[in-house]
Amino acid sequence: MRRKKIALITGSTSGIGRATARLMASHGVHVIICGRRQSRLDELSEELRTMTQVHALNFDVREREAVFEAIESLPSEFAEIDILINNAGNAHGLDPIQSGNMDDWDAMMDINVKGLLYVSRAIIPKMTARRSGHIINIGSTAGKEVYPKGNVYCASKHAVDAINQGMRLDLNGLGIKVGAINPGLVETEFSEVRFKGDSNRAEKVYQNYTPLYPGDIADIIWFAVTRPPHVNIADLTVMCLDQASSTIVNKTQ
């Protein structure tokens, strides 16, 4: 009997990661949910266990040793990861380069770039040994263009775009699919984090038009991972109907 596939999803405790974990669980995929907030991991684990087998890992992708220790701690029934969703990411601040907060810069580069690399490095060797696996890197339209005051966040997502392409080149011929999903405006906790808890400012980002929702991106991820073996969704950009670019959004509702 063929075993169920196992998916590891970083940033599982909110937004796109949580929606993806729920959707995969609903289809019987065994899921490894990862995040920094234990209470949210516990809550999500309880929910998902009604649908599938689930294992929770509490770690911060910025901490290299913690990443490797967490993944090495996986029980045997979860050790062979088939699908890696590099979803953990963040934006901090929206400032011009000359007055940017360097702690914000560090947070974005450490999570969006180095965290993705650490998790990938911990998992890819087992995929190459099996000559099988699927990696989806969650990028952004900010990795395709640069907008005013987006400087370092855009740089971090351009790096994700380059890493995704580099992964696909390096892993070519080893039976591993590599692709990126690059969303535009998705209504999540993203803006609240960017604006450091200013919920009123965050809410205005999504007013007077219909943005994307986490479930929309989860659906696209599921589509990507369920293509036939010879099909790889290498790079996909998705925006809501009212978004034409990072700075052009039709807000007429």
N, C-alpha and C positions, 0 to 999 in steps of 0.2 A: 504494500500500500504506500503510495507516494505521500511523504510528509507535508504538512501545511507549511507555506512559506512564512518566513520570519522577517519582520520589518522593524528597523530601529529608527525612531523619529526624534531628532533633537528639538528642543523648544516645544515640548508636547503639552505644556500646561496652559496654553492660551492660543487664541487665533487660529492660524492656518495649521499649526502642528496638532492642536487638539481636534480640529475638524477632520484632519487626515487620519489620526489615530482612530476616531470613531468610525469613519467610513471603512477603513481597512478591517477593523474588528467586526463590523457588520457583515463583511464578506468572508469571515472566518480566518483571516490572516492573523498569525500570532504576533503580537506587538510588544516591542520594548519601548516604553515611554521614558523620556529623559527630561530633566528640568532641575531648577534650583529650589523650587518651592515644594517642600515635602508634603504640606497639607493638600496642595492641588494634585500632586501625584497620587496621594492616597485616595482622594475623591474620584479622580479619573479611573484609577485602577479598579475601584469598586464597581463603577459603571460598566467598564469594558469587560469585566469578568463574567457578566451575564451573557456575553456574546462569543468570547474566545479566551485563549490563554494569554496572560499579560504578565510582564515583569517590569518593575519600575527601577530606574537608576537615578539617584540624586547626586548630581555633580554640576560644576560650572565648566563650560567648554573652554574658558580662558585658562584653566589650570591644567597644564600638560600632564602632570603626574596623576591628578585626579581622574582625568579622561581615561588614561591607560589602565589605572587600577579598577575603575568602574567596569570597563569593557572586559577586562580579564577576569572579573568576578562573576561573569554570567554563568549560570548553571548550564550543564551540558545540553539540556533541551532547548536552550536559547542561544547557544554559542555560534551556530552556523547562520550568520545573517545573510539573507538573500537580497534585501532591499534596504538601502541607506538613504534616508531623507535628511539632508543637511539643511534644516529649517531655522535653527537658532540664529537670531540676528537682532539688531537694534539700531535705532538712530537716537543720538543725543544732541539736543540743541539745534538751532537754525541761525547761525551767526556768520558774518563775513569773516574771511580768513584772517584779517588783521586783528580781530578781537575774539577769535575762537578760544573756547575753553580747552586747554590741552588734556585735562582729565577726560573730557568728552571724546576727544580724538583717540586717546588710548583705548577707551571702552569700545568704540566702534571698530577700530582695527583689530583689537584683541578678540572680540566676539565674532565679528563678521568674516574676518580673514583667518587669523591664527586658530580660532576655535574650530572652524570648518576643516582646516588642515590637520589639526590634532586628531579629531574624530575620524577623519578619512584615513589617516596613517595607521590608526589603531585597528581599522576594520579591513582595509583593502588587501593586506597580505593573505588573509584567509580566503578572500574571494579569488585572488589570483591562483592560489593553491588548488582551488576547486574548479578554476576556469569557468566561473559562473557568478553572476551578481548584477545588481542594478543600482546605480547611484543617481539620485536626483538632487541637484543643488538649487536651493531657492534663492534666486537673484532678485532683480528689481529693474524697472524701467530706468532707475537711477544708474544702473550699470550700462545703459545704452546711450545716455545723454547726461549732460551736466546742467544743473540749474542754479540760479543765484542763491548763495548761502548754503548750498548743498555740498560744497567743496569736499570735505573729508568723508562724509557718508557716501557721496557719489564715487569717490576714489575707492572706498572699500568694496562697493558693489561692482565697480569696473574690475577690481581684483578678482572677485568671485567669477565674473565672466571669463577672465583670462585663465583662472585655475580650472574652470569647467572645460575649456577648450584643451588645456594642457593635459588634464586627466584623460580626456577622450583619445588624445594622440598617444599618450604613454601606455594606455591600457588596450589599445587596438590590437586585435588578434588574440586576446586573452579571454574572450567570451563574456566580457563585462560591458553592460550598457552604461553610458554616461550621458546625462542631459541636464539642462537647466530650465526651470520655469521662472519667468520674469514678470511678476505682477506689477500693475500700476496701483492705483489707490484702492486699498482694501480696508474696510472698516474693522479694525481690531484695536488692541491697546497700543499700537504703534505710535500714534500721535500723542497719546497721554504720556508715554515714556519720553518721546522726543521733547515735549514741553514740560517735562519734570513734574507731572501730577496736576497741571493746569487743565482740568477737565473741560472747562468752558471753551478754552482756546482749541482744545483737541476736538470737541464736538463740531466746531465751526468748519473744520476741514471737510466734513462729510455732509454738510447741509446743502439743501437746494439742488440736489441731483441724487441719482442712485448709484452708489459706489459698488465695487465688487464686495463680496462677502467671503469669509473663510471657506464656506462650503463650496463656493465656485472654484476655488483653487484646489481644494481636496478632490473635486470631481475630475479636474484636469490631471492631477497626479495619478489618480486611479486609472484614467484612460491611458496614461503613459506606461504604467507598469503592467497593463494587461494587453499590450500589443503583442502580436506574434513574435517568436524568437528572432526573426530576421529584421524586425522593425525597431528603430531607436529614435525617439523624439529627442533630437540633439539640442535644440534651442527654441524655446517658445516664449513669445511675449504676449501678454494679455492685459487689456484695459477695459474699463467699463465703457458703455456707449458714449457717455458725455465727456470722456477724457481723450484729448487729442495728443497731449504731451504732458510732461511733468508740470508745466506752468499754464497750460491751456485746458481749462475745464469749463464746460457749459453749465452754469448755475442759474437756470431760469425757471426751475420748478417752483 
